[in-house]
Amino acid sequence: MSLANSPFTNRLNTNYVPSEPEVLEIRSLLVGPKEEIARIDAQIEEMELALVQLKDKRAWLQEPIDAYKALISPMRLVPQDILLEIFFACLPTKHNAVIDHNEAPLTSGPHLQALERISLFDFLNRQTPDLEISLQSPNLEKHPIILLLAGVARRLRSLGVAGDAELAKPLLQLGAEDVPLLKTIRLKTPTNQRPIMDILQISSLENLTLCISTPEDPLSLPLPWSQLTTLRFECYGRRTEHGRDGGLHFDGALNVLRRCPNLEYCEVRVSRSSQTLGLTPNSSSILLPRLHTLFLGGWHFRLEKWLSDLVVPNLRSLQIGDEPTGTAPPNQECLSLDIDLNRFTSTSIHELLQSFPMISHLQLSSKVFPPPEWLNDGFMALFGPPHNFCPVLTHITFLSPAAGFSDAATLAFIKARMAMATPLRRFQAQFNRPMESDIMPELKPFISDGLQVVRKYPPTPWSFRARDGLDGARSFF
């Protein structure tokens, strides 16, 4: 009896529960169909094995066929100059090509093998406007690419070299005729090497980052000072048989500024102690009409007086300290100051603040504790009547342990600034003392109008009190 003609056909897909005799009958009905399925599975397995064998045989034959077809591909007959044009036409025009199979020229697909015929020299000759290299090996023979790069230097617009000066010699000895488009150079070499300076004399140079060591006076370096618009200058001395020679003292840093009247951005680090600190008599003015950002840092120096010779009508960011912070005012009409208080006296800080009435953002920090004695209630009073230092000040920050004034002085300062034509928007201070008084209730009207006040104090140290045990365990927490 077949399954189609069984007496249980009308019971299928129902909730019917067969009796034990019916169960035995159903099992006997399934014996034949199960055997038929086993025979079919065996046939399928045989056919699948035969199919796998045929596919393997086809792949074995197809591999050499593809190789022979590639050998006679029409693309192999395309002349080299046409391949170059195809390749370079795919290159981006606004940035260097990236290694990305989703971007041209790597999306060329079947043509990639043909494009491999393009040499590295051809590629560099068309694709090296900006170049950054790091050189660590002392053996030039291990880096023949340096000679290759020197051969395509006419296309360079920007060059960054960090590492072995001897290894970079083929690049550093290039002249103006070799790099007619080069405007930006970033050079950093080990302290025990003095790099060749030929490439730094080119007439097209505008942006220079220099971090080197030399026993010479940094001001004697053959640089096109008057052409520079961006300068990051870090020049250290070197120990010789006569002692330590070279290095840049503070007056030398000011002379660097004097030689660069077209500067727009400048970072200069002092690397040698100095006695005069900008107080050289009969010194000429430092006129920098285009300068918008100035950082003076490096070895510790302390200004007895501010630099009255410095004329910077378009200055927007002035930083004096260990490292530049990159902070800047939100618009071009304001001035941001970020200074290390320990580099100033009471006289010089007053002169600085009075020299720049357009200060809107002021950050004062001190990495030495205690902070300078002049950072007291009297200093905070200078920002209110009758002195009114920094009349357009909107943001002021005292980084720990800079804040050496009282909470009462803080309250008086904020009230005075909120009464001015340009009200204060943010006050932040970190104190190294406990809170003296809670001034926040008196500041609520100003805070509701948008003033931000952030005051931070050290945590109150825990002290044992015997009475706490009598009040219950919770009093300990």
Secondary structure, 3 states (H helix, E strand, C coil): CCHHHCCCHHHCCCCCCCCHHHHHHHHHHHHHHHHHHHHHHHHHHHHHHHHHHHHHHHHHHHHHHHHHHHHCCHHHHCCHHHHHHHHHHCCCCCCCCCCCCCCCCHHHHHHHHHHCCCCHHHHHHHCCCEEEEEECCCCHHHCCHHHHHHHCHHHCCEEEEEECCCCCHHHHCCCCCCCCCCCEEEEECCCCCCCCCHHHHCCCCCEEEEEEECCCCHHHCCCCHHHCCEEEEEEECEEECCEEECCCCHHHHHHHHHHCCCCCEEEEEECCCCCCCCCCCCCCCEECCCCCEEEEEECCCCECCCCCCEECCCCCEEEEECCCCCCCCCCCCCEEEEEEHHHECHHHHHHHHHHCCCEEEEEEECCCCCCCCCCCHHHHHCCCCCCCCCCCCCEEEEEEEEECCCHHHHHHHHHHHHCCCCCCCEEEEEECCCCCCCCHHHHHHHHHCCCEEEEECCCCCCCCCCHHHHCCHHHHC
